[in-house]
């Protein structure tokens, strides 16, 4: 089974990336830099997800979409657990063990408290919009790349993904195009495999 990749590689990598993202936001990056950091976070989340889909040989766009959304949810969950860990283990534990509605309420309360403590901070509503855009950006990039993986060429006979080669034109030699078509019709791809590469 290839499912070992999930607990051994994919989830730990998402957790590390989300931890790094949450820690970077603690330092209050400038408003113009924050979207760039979020974009890097989205791409960094996509990398282990795409490698996971590639590793389990998934060719189903629907399956890849569902798994990508679940993994995005996990990444965002870790991001907020790390965020609340800055306020103590109890706050992080309360969020980690809450249901989705309770988690949203905790995040909203955090936005309200932050706005009250710092007049320069975004309003709770503005913060909520920014956080929703964050989730949307991460989800869109991860899902797009995970779905795209399913459409890549795959050899069922060999049980592996096709490898793209640059400059793979074949050299006909003295054979004409009609002669090569006849050979392929008779012998399948064997005549093509025996041909020399034009770039060599």
N, C-alpha and C positions, 0 to 999 in steps of 0.2 A: 504494500500500500504506500502511496505517496503522500498520505495525509500527515505524516510525521513533520512535514515542512511547516505546517501551521503553528504548532506549539514550539517547535525548535528554532524556526527562523522568522516567519512572517510576523507573529504577534510580538516577539521581543524587539524586532526592528521597528515596528510601528510604535511600540511603547517608548523606545529610546528617542525616536524622532519627535514624538509628541512631548516628551519630557523636555527636550532641548528647546522646542518651540515655546512651551509655557514659561520656561526659565528666561528665555530671551525677552518675552513680553513683560516680565517683572521690572526690567530696567527702563520701561517706558520709552520705547523707540519713537523718533519723530513721526508725525502723522503721515509724511510722505514716504517714510521708510517702512512703516508697518505693512502696507499692502505687498511690498516686495518680499518681506519676510514670510508673509502668509503664502505667497506664490511659491517660494522655495519649499515651504512646509508641505504644500499640496503635491509638488513634484516628488519630494522626498517620501511622502506616503505612498505615492503611486509606484515607486520602484519596487519595494518588497511585494506589493500586491500583484504587479505584473509578473514578477519572477515566480510568485506562487502559482499563478494561473499557467504559466509556462511549464513549471515543474510538475504540476499534476496533469498536464496535457489536456486541459479543458478546451474544447472547441465549441462550446455552447455560449453564444452571446448572452442569453437569458441567465444562465447559471453564473457567468462571470459578473453580470450586473448585480445580481442578488448578493453574491459573496463580497463584491466590492463595497456595496452599501453597508453590509454588516461590519466589514473591517473599517470603513470610515467612521461608523458609529463607535467602534472600539477605540479608534485613535482619538476622536473628540472626547470620549469619556476619560481617557488617560490624561489628555490635555487639561481638563478641568479638575481632575483629582490632584494633579501636580499644582495647579493654580491655587486650590484651597489648602493644599499642604503648607503653603506659606503662612497660613493663619492658624496652624496647629494640626496635630494628628486627628483631633476630634472632628474638626471641620471637614478634613479630607475623608474621614471614615463615614461621616454623615452623608456626604455627597455620594461616595462610592456605593453605599448600600441603599440609596434612595431609588424609587421607581422613576420613570421618565417625567411624569408630571411634577413630582417633588423636586427632581433635579432642575427642571426649568424654573420652578419657583425659587430655588436656592440661588440660581444664577441671576434671576431678576432682583432678588433681595441684595445680592452682592453689588449689582449695578447701582441700586438706589443708595446703598451705604457709601459706595465710592464717590458718587456725585455729591452727597451731603458732606463728606469729609474733605473733598477737594473741589472748590468752585471752578477750577480750570478743567476738570474732567468732563467727559461727555455726559449728557443727560442719560437717565436710564433708558429712555426710548431710543436715543441715538446709539447707545451701546448695544441694545438688543438688535437693532438693524445691522450694525457692524458684525456682530457675532453670527447672525443669520447669513450674511454675505460670506463670512469666513467658511461656514459649513458648506454653503452652496458651491463656493470655489473649489474647496477640497474635494467635495463629492463629485463635481462635474469633471475635474481632471482625472481623478482616480477611476471613475466609471468609464470615461471615454477611452482611456488607455487600456483598461481591463477588457472592455468589449472589443477593442481593436485587436488585441492579442488573439481572440477567438477566430478572426478572419484570416490569420496568417496561414500560408500553405503548410500542410501537414501530411506526412506519408503514413497512411494506415498500415501499409505493408512493413515499413521499417520501424514504425512506432516512435517517430521523432519528428520534430519540426524541420522544415526545409531550411537550408542555409543559402542565403543570397550571395551570389558571387558576381563580382564586377569583371567585365571583360571576358565573359564566358562564350563568346562566339566560336563556332566550330569551323574548321578549315575543310572545304570540300575536296581539295586536291584536284585530281583529274576527273572526278565524277561530276556529272551534270546534275542540276536540280531534279530533273525528271528521273534520273537513275537513282538518286537518293530517296525520292518518294516511293519508287518501286521497292527498294530494299527495306524501307520502313514498313511498307504494306505487307511484306513477306515475313520479315524478321522482327518486327516490333521495334523497341528502342535499342536493341543490341547494336545495329549499325551506327547509331548516334554515339553510343558509349565508346565505340572503337575509333571514333574520329579524333583527330588531333585538335587541340585548342588553338585558335587563331592567334592568341596573345602569347604563345609560348614558342 
